[in-house]
Amino acid sequence: MPDTYRKIVAHKYSKNFREASEIVSTEIVEPGPSQILVRNSFGGVNASDVNISGGVYFSDGNFPFDLGCESVGEVVAVGSGVTEFKAGDAVASPQMGSAYSEMLCRNVEQFIKVPHCSPEYLSVSVAGLTASIGLHEAGNMGSGETVLITAAAGGVGNWCVQLAKLAGNHVIGTCSTQEKAKELKSLGCDRVIVYSEEDLGEVLATEYPEGINLVFEQVGGQTFDTCVDHIAQRGRILICGFISEYMGDPQEVTGPRIYHKLLWKSAQLQAFLYKDWPDKITSHLEALIEQVAGGHINPLLDPKEFLGLESAADAVEYLHSGKNTGKVVVRY
Ligand SMILES: NC(=O)c1ccc[n+]([C@@H]2O[C@H](COP(=O)([O-])OP(=O)(O)OC[C@H]3O[C@@H](n4cnc5c(N)ncnc54)[C@H](OP(=O)(O)O)[C@@H]3O)[C@@H](O)[C@H]2O)c1
């Protein structure tokens, strides 16, 4: 066992992840009571990594702080009194500061056991959880509904497609390229709209004149406005994120307030952050892990290889270039 490990910390607030971050070396300590020491094998890249580095989630001015928010690794040592985990167990950690670190020494509540130390189970911990809590808890997803997922071929999006199909819905997904469309069709997406070739609003107006029952919206800007325009009577729009505005200043919009569009359709607008359902996190994670282990869900993983902490900023920029299909993973 070495004496030190490396991790990425933010030394200032900036949405430019590369500028905000630096790799530092830190001492390995013995896990205390109720703690475990984990060697990370995979770190998950998330759209919101730039919001975390930019001080959007918290801006208490305490520097440095650890970056990233999901990892999978193997337990190497356990503290006194720990009975839930043993050395060799594979664990996932959907926690702030977990992704870009070669090792983690934290309390047991920050980890969940997974069947294998593999990127599929990394994808469960934030992407799967977000899709599941969003659709089931915030969105009250039923079956036999028309469900629209934007950025459907992304880390969270591919989970949404699979969960909405498993629940027995008609699923529409948006993406930018035919290559992504092919992946979405293989996941069972009923109608893929390649928005670089087809106009989203026109397709929805022509093919779904009754509107959409449930929208899982992740892009923002004009995409969000189009979804609002095509919501069904008593439809629900979930705001999961708005990646198109993360890197710049918020767009100023002048126009009638949104209730002019929602009231006449008895429609709901529901924003959500999965962390605001803390009592549901464990049960959703356990169900998702079972679905992956049983082969009912096949998390989409982006094939581009990112190796080591040095590649993390490249991986974050790659995700924000919109080129990824599925979860972007950094391997350690
Ligand atoms: N609410 C929560 O608790 C929660 C938790 C995790 C993530 N999220 C949100 O979920 C969304 C997806 O996150 P993710 O990490 O899984 O990312 P991702 O979907 O894997 O990657 C982003 C995808 O967004 C699409 N996109 C559309 N417009 C874009 C733009 N202007 N710039 C860059 N990409 C654009 C691209 O796909 P196309 O090229 O196919 O359009 C791109 O591949 C984000 O909005 C994120 O903030 C929310």
The ligand as a Tripos MOL2 file, in Angstrom:
@<TRIPOS>MOLECULE
LIG
   48    52     1     0     0
SMALL
NO_CHARGES

@<TRIPOS>ATOM
      1 N1        -31.6660   16.7800  -11.3940 N.am      1 LIG1
      2 C1        -30.6920   15.9550  -10.9920 C.2       1 LIG1
      3 O1        -30.6930   15.4300   -9.8580 O.2       1 LIG1
      4 C2        -29.5920   15.6360  -11.9640 C.ar      1 LIG1
      5 C3        -28.5920   14.6960  -11.6670 C.ar      1 LIG1
      6 C4        -27.6490   14.3770  -12.6510 C.ar      1 LIG1
      7 C5        -27.6950   15.0160  -13.8870 C.ar      1 LIG1
      8 N2        -28.6540   15.9570  -14.1160 N.ar      1 LIG1
      9 C6        -28.7780   16.6420  -15.4220 C.3       1 LIG1
     10 O2        -29.0260   15.6630  -16.4020 O.3       1 LIG1
     11 C7        -28.5610   16.1600  -17.6580 C.3       1 LIG1
     12 C8        -27.6850   15.1160  -18.3390 C.3       1 LIG1
     13 O3        -26.4930   14.9740  -17.5940 O.3       1 LIG1
     14 P1        -25.4140   13.8680  -17.9820 P.3       1 LIG1
     15 O4        -24.2950   14.0110  -17.0470 O.co2     1 LIG1
     16 O5        -26.0800   12.5380  -18.1320 O.co2     1 LIG1
     17 O6        -24.9120   14.3860  -19.4150 O.3       1 LIG1
     18 P2        -25.1130   13.6730  -20.8270 P.3       1 LIG1
     19 O7        -26.5800   13.6440  -21.1010 O.co2     1 LIG1
     20 O8        -24.3520   12.4020  -20.8660 O.co2     1 LIG1
     21 O9        -24.3500   14.6170  -21.8540 O.3       1 LIG1
     22 C9        -24.8700   15.7400  -22.3560 C.3       1 LIG1
     23 C10       -25.6930   15.5250  -23.6410 C.3       1 LIG1
     24 O10       -26.5680   16.6230  -23.7330 O.3       1 LIG1
     25 C11       -26.8590   16.8940  -25.0800 C.3       1 LIG1
     26 N3        -26.8360   18.3340  -25.3240 N.ar      1 LIG1
     27 C12       -27.8780   19.0360  -25.8130 C.ar      1 LIG1
     28 N4        -27.5620   20.3300  -25.8920 N.ar      1 LIG1
     29 C13       -26.3050   20.4640  -25.4710 C.ar      1 LIG1
     30 C14       -25.4280   21.5780  -25.3540 C.ar      1 LIG1
     31 N5        -25.7960   22.8110  -25.6920 N.pl3     1 LIG1
     32 N6        -24.1770   21.3540  -24.9280 N.ar      1 LIG1
     33 C15       -23.7900   20.0960  -24.5750 C.ar      1 LIG1
     34 N7        -24.5890   19.0100  -24.6480 N.ar      1 LIG1
     35 C16       -25.8390   19.1950  -25.1070 C.ar      1 LIG1
     36 C17       -25.8120   16.1590  -25.9300 C.3       1 LIG1
     37 O11       -26.5210   15.1160  -26.5900 O.3       1 LIG1
     38 P3        -27.1000   15.3760  -28.0780 P.3       1 LIG1
     39 O12       -25.8860   15.7490  -28.8780 O.co2     1 LIG1
     40 O13       -27.6540   14.0840  -28.4750 O.co2     1 LIG1
     41 O14       -28.0830   16.4950  -27.9470 O.co2     1 LIG1
     42 C18       -24.8520   15.5750  -24.8980 C.3       1 LIG1
     43 O15       -24.3330   14.3380  -25.2860 O.3       1 LIG1
     44 C19       -27.8550   17.4810  -17.3770 C.3       1 LIG1
     45 O16       -28.7460   18.5460  -17.6020 O.3       1 LIG1
     46 C20       -27.5480   17.3650  -15.8970 C.3       1 LIG1
     47 O17       -27.3490   18.5930  -15.2690 O.3       1 LIG1
     48 C21       -29.5890   16.2740  -13.1780 C.ar      1 LIG1
@<TRIPOS>BOND
     1     1     2 1
     2     2     3 2
     3     2     4 1
     4     4     5 ar
     5     4    48 ar
     6     5     6 ar
     7     6     7 ar
     8     7     8 ar
     9     8     9 1
    10     8    48 ar
    11     9    10 1
    12     9    46 1
    13    10    11 1
    14    11    12 1
    15    11    44 1
    16    12    13 1
    17    13    14 1
    18    14    15 2
    19    14    16 1
    20    14    17 1
    21    17    18 1
    22    18    19 2
    23    18    20 1
    24    18    21 1
    25    21    22 1
    26    22    23 1
    27    23    24 1
    28    23    42 1
    29    24    25 1
    30    25    26 1
    31    25    36 1
    32    26    27 ar
    33    26    35 ar
    34    27    28 ar
    35    28    29 ar
    36    29    30 ar
    37    29    35 ar
    38    30    31 1
    39    30    32 ar
    40    32    33 ar
    41    33    34 ar
    42    34    35 ar
    43    36    37 1
    44    36    42 1
    45    37    38 1
    46    38    39 2
    47    38    40 1
    48    38    41 1
    49    42    43 1
    50    44    45 1
    51    44    46 1
    52    46    47 1
@<TRIPOS>SUBSTRUCTURE
     1 LIG1         1 GROUP 0 **** ****
